[in-house]
């Protein structure tokens, strides 16, 4: 990419897309094409076709997606598979037809089997059953990855895919019905402290282990891969380090300054027992994360404090 390249960031208002925009602007890229969902419905094939044919972006970061936590994924299963399949199919196909120079498809580590060997290597894809609670979303993301891969093989398109681990950071979703575990914990502990609650309920047993990546690190990796990676296989993006939900809760509790009790509700689902990505491939390409988990959570809390803990995005 050149500094004046026409770059389309799909989903630029979301957590990932907005981080990519910040990163691109910080590096001096100034010809960014940004369309809100009101301006361009990516589920609408005709609208996407018209957009690509008229604006002719040279590079595409496909960060647009319908996302959510366990409750949302398990409740709105049809919405998650339909909307994600439509978004990525339309963008990838019309990027090909419009002659886009390069496209980066952003997936999720939930594409891997529930009982996957740890740490998870890229080649473990499709080697076992998926986690039931987010299966429709995972299937959609696998389809997007395979679509990018197939267009690369059949048509010679320079389409690549990155599979990030669990993300957190600016523009995260703090709605307790739809959020992921880390923002949900931040919200719960803040509210408990503000309301002088004596305890906070944590879903599950606290034993599952998860890996967390600050979204600014993912944005850095995305721009890096767009500029330096040309391989056929998708690439894991993570830290290579994980933490139990219990220890994560204790960390957030300390950083928020909450003094009450933790109560683990084992009637709620734990989800996948462990999910740690093998990041040796991206390390071999030359990229490594920079933001430590504790440091990253502290940054998020400071940002929320400046907004007086306004949890609306």
C-alpha positions in Angstrom: 0.0 0.0 0.0 1.1 3.5 -0.8 0.1 6.5 1.4 -2.3 7.7 -1.3 -3.8 4.2 -2.0 -7.6 4.0 -2.0 -8.3 1.9 1.1 -11.8 0.6 2.1 -12.3 -0.4 5.7 -15.6 -2.3 5.9 -17.0 -1.9 9.4 -15.1 1.2 10.3 -17.4 2.1 13.2 -16.9 -1.2 14.9 -14.2 -2.0 17.5 -11.9 -3.6 14.9 -12.6 -1.4 12.0 -12.2 1.8 14.0 -8.9 0.6 15.4 -7.7 -0.1 11.8 -8.7 3.4 10.7 -6.8 4.9 13.7 -3.7 2.8 12.7 -3.8 3.7 9.0 -4.2 7.4 9.8 -1.3 7.3 12.3 0.9 5.8 9.5 -0.1 8.5 7.1 -2.6 6.7 4.9 -5.1 9.4 3.9 -7.3 8.1 1.1 -9.7 6.1 3.2 -13.1 5.0 2.0 -15.5 4.8 4.9 -19.2 3.9 4.5 -21.7 3.6 7.4 -24.2 0.8 7.3 -26.9 3.4 6.6 -24.9 4.5 3.5 -24.1 1.0 2.4 -25.9 -2.2 3.5 -23.3 -4.9 3.0 -26.0 -7.5 3.0 -27.4 -6.0 -0.2 -25.6 -7.5 -3.2 -26.7 -4.8 -5.7 -25.6 -2.0 -3.3 -22.2 -3.6 -2.8 -21.7 -4.2 -6.5 -22.5 -0.5 -7.2 -20.1 0.6 -4.4 -17.2 -1.4 -5.7 -17.8 -0.5 -9.4 -18.1 3.3 -8.7 -15.4 3.9 -6.0 -12.9 1.2 -7.1 -11.0 0.7 -3.8 -7.5 -0.8 -4.2 -7.2 -2.4 -0.8 -9.9 -3.8 1.5 -9.9 -4.6 5.2 -13.0 -6.7 5.8 -13.8 -6.0 9.4 -17.6 -5.7 9.1 -19.5 -8.5 10.9 -22.3 -9.2 13.3 -20.7 -10.1 16.6 -21.6 -10.8 20.2 -21.0 -13.0 23.2 -22.3 -16.4 24.2 -25.9 -15.3 24.9 -26.2 -13.4 21.7 -24.6 -16.1 19.6 -26.8 -18.8 21.1 -30.0 -16.8 20.9 -29.8 -15.2 17.5 -28.3 -18.1 15.6 -30.1 -17.5 12.3 -29.1 -13.8 12.4 -25.5 -14.6 13.0 -25.1 -17.0 10.2 -27.2 -15.2 7.6 -25.8 -11.7 8.1 -22.2 -12.7 8.2 -22.5 -15.0 5.2 -24.1 -12.2 3.2 -21.6 -9.5 4.3 -18.5 -11.4 3.5 -19.8 -13.1 0.3 -20.8 -9.7 -1.2 -17.6 -7.9 -0.3 -15.2 -10.7 -1.3 -17.0 -11.4 -4.6 -17.3 -7.8 -5.7 -13.7 -7.1 -4.6 -12.7 -9.8 -7.1 -14.9 -8.4 -9.9 -13.6 -4.8 -9.3 -10.0 -5.9 -9.4 -9.0 -5.0 -5.8 -5.3 -5.3 -5.4 -5.5 -7.0 -2.0 -8.1 -7.9 0.6 -7.7 -9.0 4.3 -10.6 -11.0 5.7 -10.8 -10.9 9.5 -12.3 -14.0 11.1 -12.2 -15.3 14.7 -10.5 -18.0 16.7 -13.9 -19.5 17.3 -13.5 -21.2 13.9 -11.5 -23.9 15.6 -12.9 -27.1 17.1 -14.1 -27.0 20.7 -11.7 -29.7 21.9 -8.8 -28.6 19.9 -5.2 -29.4 20.9 -3.5 -26.5 22.6 -2.0 -24.1 21.5 -4.1 -24.1 18.3 -2.2 -24.2 15.0 -3.7 -23.0 11.8 -3.8 -26.5 10.4 -6.2 -27.7 13.1 -9.1 -26.0 11.2 -12.0 -28.5 10.4 -10.4 -31.2 12.5 -13.3 -31.6 15.0 -16.7 -30.4 16.2 -17.3 -26.7 16.9 -18.5 -25.2 20.1 -22.3 -25.4 19.9 -23.1 -22.0 21.4 -21.4 -20.1 18.6 -21.5 -22.7 15.8 -23.5 -20.6 13.3 -21.1 -17.6 13.6 -18.1 -19.9 13.4 -19.4 -21.6 10.3 -19.9 -18.2 8.6 -16.4 -17.2 9.4 -15.0 -20.5 8.1 -16.9 -19.9 4.9 -15.4 -16.4 4.6 -11.9 -17.8 5.1 -12.5 -20.6 2.5 -14.0 -18.1 0.1 -11.0 -15.8 0.3 -8.8 -18.9 -0.1 -10.8 -20.2 -3.0 -10.8 -16.9 -4.9 -7.1 -16.8 -4.4 -6.6 -20.3 -5.9 -9.1 -20.0 -8.8 -8.8 -16.4 -9.8 -5.3 -15.5 -8.5 -6.8 -12.8 -6.1 -4.4 -11.6 -3.4 -6.9 -12.3 -0.7 -5.6 -13.2 2.8 -7.2 -14.1 6.1 -6.3 -13.4 9.7 -7.9 -15.1 12.7 -7.7 -13.0 15.9 -8.2 -14.3 19.4 -10.6 -12.6 21.9 -10.4 -8.9 21.6 -10.9 -5.9 23.9 -10.3 -2.2 23.8 -11.9 1.1 22.6 -15.4 0.9 21.1 -16.1 -2.4 22.8 -19.6 -3.6 23.6 -20.6 -3.4 27.3 -24.2 -4.5 27.0 -24.4 -7.4 29.4 -26.8 -9.3 27.1 -24.5 -9.2 24.1 -21.0 -8.5 25.2 -17.9 -10.8 25.5 -16.5 -11.8 28.8 -13.9 -9.1 29.4 -16.1 -6.0 28.7 -18.9 -7.8 30.7 -16.6 -8.1 33.7 -15.5 -4.5 33.5 -19.2 -3.4 33.4 -20.2 -5.8 36.2 -17.4 -4.7 38.6 -17.9 -1.0 37.8 -21.7 -1.2 38.5 -21.2 -3.3 41.6 -18.7 -0.7 43.0 -21.0 2.2 42.1 -24.0 0.5 43.7 -22.1 -0.8 46.7 -23.1 -4.4 45.9 -21.6 -7.0 48.2 -21.0 -9.6 45.4 -20.6 -10.0 41.6 -21.9 -13.0 39.7 -19.5 -14.6 37.3 -20.9 -17.0 34.7 -19.5 -20.5 34.8 -16.9 -22.1 37.0 -14.1 -19.7 36.3 -11.9 -22.5 35.1 -11.9 -22.0 31.3 -8.8 -20.3 30.0 -8.8 -17.5 27.4 -6.4 -15.4 25.4 -7.0 -11.7 25.0 -5.6 -9.2 22.5 -5.9 -5.5 22.6 -7.7 -4.3 19.4 -4.9 -1.8 18.7 -2.5 -4.7 18.5 -4.9 -6.4 16.0 -5.0 -3.2 14.0 -1.2 -3.1 13.9 -1.1 -6.8 12.8 -3.7 -6.2 10.1 -1.8 -3.4 8.5 1.4 -5.4 8.9 -0.1 -8.4 7.1 -1.6 -6.3 4.4 1.9 -4.9 3.7 4.0 -8.0 4.3 2.1 -11.3 4.1 1.3 -13.1 0.8 0.7 -16.7 1.9 -2.2 -19.0 1.0 -2.9 -20.1 4.6 -4.8 -18.0 7.1 -2.8 -16.5 10.0 -3.5 -16.6 13.8 -3.2 -13.3 15.6 -2.9 -13.4 19.3 -0.5 -13.1 22.2 0.3 -16.7 22.8 -0.6 -16.3 26.5 -3.9 -17.2 28.3 -5.5 -16.6 31.7 -8.4 -18.4 33.5 -11.7 -16.5 33.8 -11.3 -16.6 37.6 -7.9 -14.9 37.4 -9.2 -12.4 34.8 -12.1 -11.5 37.1 -9.7 -11.0 40.0 -7.5 -8.7 37.8 -10.5 -6.6 36.7 -11.8 -6.5 40.2 -8.5 -5.1 41.5 -8.1 -2.6 38.6 -11.6 -1.3 39.1 -11.1 -1.1 42.9 -14.0 -3.3 43.9 -13.9 -5.0 47.3 -16.8 -7.4 47.3 -17.1 -11.1 46.7 -17.0 -13.2 43.5 -19.8 -15.7 43.1 -19.4 -18.3 40.3 -22.7 -19.5 38.8 -21.9 -23.0 37.5 -25.4 -23.3 36.1 -24.2 -21.0 33.3 -22.2 -22.4 30.4 -18.4 -22.3 30.4 -18.0 -22.6 26.7 -14.8 -24.0 25.3 -12.5 -25.2 28.1 -9.4 -23.6 26.7 -8.6 -21.5 23.6 -5.0 -20.4 23.1 -3.7 -19.7 19.6 -0.3 -20.8 18.3 1.2 -17.6 17.1 4.5 -18.9 15.8 3.4 -18.3 12.2 2.8 -14.6 12.6 5.9 -14.3 14.8 7.9 -15.9 11.9 6.5 -13.3 9.5 7.8 -10.6 11.8 5.0 -9.4 14.0 4.4 -9.6 17.8 1.9 -8.0 20.1 3.0 -5.0 22.2 0.3 -4.4 24.8 0.4 -6.5 28.0 -3.1 -7.7 29.2 -2.9 -5.9 32.6 -1.7 -2.7 30.9 -4.3 -3.0 28.2 -7.2 -3.4 30.7 -5.9 -0.4 32.7 -5.9 1.7 29.5 -9.5 0.7 28.9 -10.6 1.6 32.4 -8.8 5.0 32.1 -10.6 5.6 28.8 -13.9 4.7 30.4 -13.2 7.0 33.4 -12.7 10.0 31.0 -16.2 9.2 29.6 -17.6 8.9 33.2 -18.2 5.2 32.4 -20.7 5.9 29.7 -21.0 2.3 28.4 -22.8 3.3 25.2 -20.6 3.0 22.1 
